[in-house]
């Protein structure tokens, strides 16, 4: 089966297509000179892509990245930490930026702020509940890790604080009914929408958490740790973390992604360098 993978880069956008990602060459595919910070692919039409550029707004491609058009009407952010598409309604997108949460319900044509009563606008992390896309989670600069939950697509927000002294959660990842949050060098987990939090694997990690991958149907979690590579959780013989960085060419793992339908296939992006995009089976 032919697979394709599209990735964000430090300058511009690159595309690779192959039966095996490791064997595929990367070619430049537009957005030259722009620092692309977030990318999303329409699950109903993989030729439709969205990208957020630092100081450059939101861009859309309808031909697999061969050409792009500005799609920023109503968007005022400069830096985005999150860009996501609602799988059950691909015309609805969310962006978490330094000026708050934005939503588009017309495939990126127009955007509106959904900050509600958030106490701060800069979004450090964001997640969409797959079972109910009107449920959103964000991390902002506020007490208790800054985690807030919305049950009405961002019209209003309620605090879901972690028992931490200070500092904001840097990454949020849902898996079924569970929500994972990375704060400093500790992974937190909530089974009830952030109402309560536990530390499922008590040993602290050797650096700050930058990314989390929670493969569906699995009990393990993989995390990217600043300058330390990746670690996989284990519950036997006791809850712990195991280093899984063999083969990585750079250890600052800024993004992790699970291949749909293949929870053992994991992609890692490190330092924005595309040739360090690695697949673990």
C-alpha positions in Angstrom: 0.0 0.0 0.0 1.4 3.4 -0.9 1.6 5.8 2.1 2.5 9.4 2.1 3.7 11.6 4.9 3.8 15.4 4.9 5.8 17.3 7.5 6.4 20.8 8.8 9.9 22.2 8.6 12.0 25.1 9.9 11.6 26.9 6.5 8.9 25.8 4.2 7.0 22.5 3.7 8.3 19.1 2.5 6.5 16.0 1.3 7.6 12.3 1.1 5.6 9.4 -0.3 6.7 5.8 -0.1 5.7 2.3 1.1 8.3 2.9 3.8 8.8 6.4 5.0 12.5 5.7 5.7 13.1 5.0 2.0 11.3 8.0 0.7 13.1 11.2 -0.4 11.9 14.6 0.8 11.1 17.3 -1.7 10.2 20.9 -1.0 6.5 21.7 -1.5 5.9 25.4 -0.9 5.7 27.9 1.9 9.3 28.8 1.3 10.8 31.1 3.8 8.1 30.6 6.4 8.6 29.0 9.8 5.8 26.4 9.9 4.9 25.5 13.4 1.7 23.3 13.0 0.3 21.2 10.3 -3.0 19.3 9.8 -4.3 17.0 7.1 -8.0 16.7 6.3 -9.0 13.1 7.3 -11.8 13.1 4.7 -9.6 14.5 1.9 -5.8 14.0 2.3 -5.1 16.5 -0.5 -6.4 19.3 1.7 -3.7 20.6 4.2 -3.6 23.4 6.7 -0.4 25.0 8.1 0.3 27.8 10.6 3.4 29.9 10.0 5.1 31.9 12.7 4.3 35.6 12.0 2.8 34.4 8.8 -0.8 33.4 9.5 -2.7 30.3 8.4 -2.3 28.7 5.0 -4.4 26.1 3.1 -3.5 23.8 0.2 -6.1 21.7 -1.8 -3.6 19.9 -3.9 -1.3 18.1 -1.4 0.9 21.0 -0.7 1.9 21.9 -4.3 0.3 25.4 -3.9 -1.0 27.4 -0.9 -3.3 30.2 -0.3 -3.7 32.5 2.8 -6.6 31.4 5.0 -6.3 33.8 7.9 -9.4 36.0 7.9 -10.2 36.8 11.5 -7.0 35.1 12.9 -4.7 37.4 14.9 -2.1 35.1 16.3 1.6 35.2 15.6 2.7 31.8 17.0 0.5 28.7 17.2 1.1 25.8 19.5 -1.8 23.7 18.1 -3.7 23.2 14.8 -6.4 20.5 14.7 -9.2 19.3 12.6 -12.4 17.8 14.1 -12.4 14.3 12.5 -16.2 14.0 12.5 -16.6 17.4 11.0 -13.5 18.3 8.9 -14.8 21.8 8.0 -14.3 22.7 11.7 -10.7 23.5 12.8 -9.1 24.9 15.9 -5.9 26.8 16.5 -4.3 27.5 19.8 -2.1 30.6 19.6 -0.4 33.4 21.5 -3.7 35.4 21.2 -5.9 32.5 22.3 -8.1 29.9 20.8 -9.6 30.3 17.3 -12.2 28.3 15.5 -13.2 28.0 11.9 -16.4 26.2 10.8 -16.0 26.9 7.1 -12.8 25.0 6.3 -10.5 27.8 7.3 -12.2 30.6 5.3 -12.9 32.6 8.4 -11.8 32.4 12.1 -13.3 33.6 15.3 -11.8 33.7 18.8 -13.1 31.2 21.4 -11.4 32.5 24.5 -14.5 32.7 26.6 -13.4 33.4 30.2 -9.9 32.1 29.9 -7.7 34.1 32.3 -4.8 34.3 29.8 -4.6 34.2 26.0 -1.3 32.5 25.2 -2.0 28.8 24.6 0.9 26.5 25.4 -1.0 23.2 24.5 -4.4 22.2 23.3 -6.4 19.0 22.7 -9.8 18.1 21.2 -11.9 15.3 22.7 -12.3 12.7 19.9 -15.6 11.4 21.3 -17.1 14.9 21.7 -15.4 17.6 19.6 -17.3 20.3 21.5 -15.0 19.4 24.5 -11.7 21.2 24.3 -8.7 21.4 26.6 -6.0 24.1 26.7 -3.1 25.1 28.8 -2.5 28.8 29.4 -0.3 30.9 31.7 -2.2 30.4 34.9 -2.0 28.6 38.3 -2.3 24.8 38.6 -0.6 24.1 35.3 -3.0 26.4 33.5 -5.3 23.6 32.3 -8.9 24.6 31.3 -11.7 22.6 29.9 -14.6 23.8 27.6 -17.7 21.7 27.0 -19.2 24.2 24.5 -16.6 24.6 21.8 -14.8 27.4 23.7 -17.7 29.7 24.6 -16.8 29.1 28.3 -14.0 27.5 30.2 -13.6 25.9 33.6 -10.3 25.3 35.5 -8.9 21.8 35.7 -5.9 22.5 38.0 -3.1 20.1 38.7 -1.6 20.0 42.2 1.6 21.7 41.0 3.3 24.8 42.5 3.8 26.8 39.3 4.5 26.6 35.6 2.2 25.7 32.7 1.5 22.3 31.1 3.5 22.0 27.9 1.6 19.3 26.1 -1.9 17.7 26.3 -2.9 14.4 24.7 -6.3 12.6 24.9 -6.8 8.8 24.6 -10.3 7.6 24.9 -11.7 8.9 28.2 -8.2 9.7 29.5 -6.3 12.9 29.2 -2.5 13.1 29.6 -0.6 16.3 30.5 3.1 17.0 30.6 4.2 19.4 33.3 7.9 20.0 33.8 9.4 16.4 34.0 6.2 14.7 35.2 3.4 13.0 33.3 -0.1 13.5 34.7 -3.2 11.5 33.8 -6.9 12.3 34.3 -9.7 9.8 33.7 -12.5 12.3 34.3 -11.9 15.3 32.1 -9.3 16.9 34.4 -11.5 16.9 37.5 -8.8 14.8 39.2 -5.2 14.0 38.3 -2.8 11.2 39.2 0.8 10.4 38.3 0.5 7.0 36.6 4.3 6.5 36.4 5.8 8.1 39.5 9.5 8.1 38.5 10.2 11.6 37.2 11.8 12.0 33.8 15.3 13.4 33.2 14.1 16.5 31.5 11.0 18.6 30.6 8.3 17.0 28.6 7.8 18.4 25.1 5.5 15.8 23.5 3.2 12.8 24.3 2.0 10.0 22.2 -0.7 7.7 23.6 -1.4 5.0 21.1 -5.1 3.9 21.1 -5.7 0.5 22.5 -2.4 0.4 24.2 -1.5 0.9 27.9 1.9 2.4 27.2 2.6 6.0 26.7 5.6 7.4 24.8 7.0 10.8 25.7 9.6 13.2 24.1 11.9 14.7 26.7 13.9 17.8 26.0 17.4 16.9 24.8 16.9 13.3 26.2 15.1 11.6 23.3 12.1 9.4 23.9 10.9 7.2 26.8 8.2 4.5 26.9 6.2 3.7 30.0 6.1 0.3 31.5 4.1 -1.2 34.4 6.1 -4.4 34.9 7.7 -5.3 37.2 6.9 -1.8 38.5 5.8 1.5 37.0 8.8 3.1 35.3 10.2 4.7 32.2 12.5 3.0 29.6 14.7 5.0 27.2 13.8 4.3 23.5 16.0 6.8 21.7 18.1 4.3 19.7 18.3 5.5 16.1 17.3 9.1 16.8 19.7 11.6 15.2 18.7 14.4 17.5 17.2 14.1 21.0 15.0 17.2 21.3 11.7 15.6 20.4 9.2 18.4 19.7 6.4 16.3 18.2 5.2 12.7 18.3 2.5 11.1 16.2 1.0 7.6 15.9 0.2 6.2 12.5 -3.6 5.7 12.3 -4.6 2.1 12.5 -1.0 1.1 13.5 -0.4 1.9 17.2 3.1 0.4 17.1 4.2 2.8 14.3 5.4 6.1 15.8 6.9 9.2 14.2 9.1 11.6 16.0 10.1 15.1 14.9 13.3 16.5 16.4 14.6 20.0 16.2 12.6 20.6 13.0 15.1 18.6 11.0 13.2 16.4 8.6 15.9 13.7 8.2 15.6 12.9 11.9 12.0 11.9 11.4 12.1 8.3 12.7 9.7 5.4 12.6 9.5 2.9 15.4 7.7 -0.4 14.9 
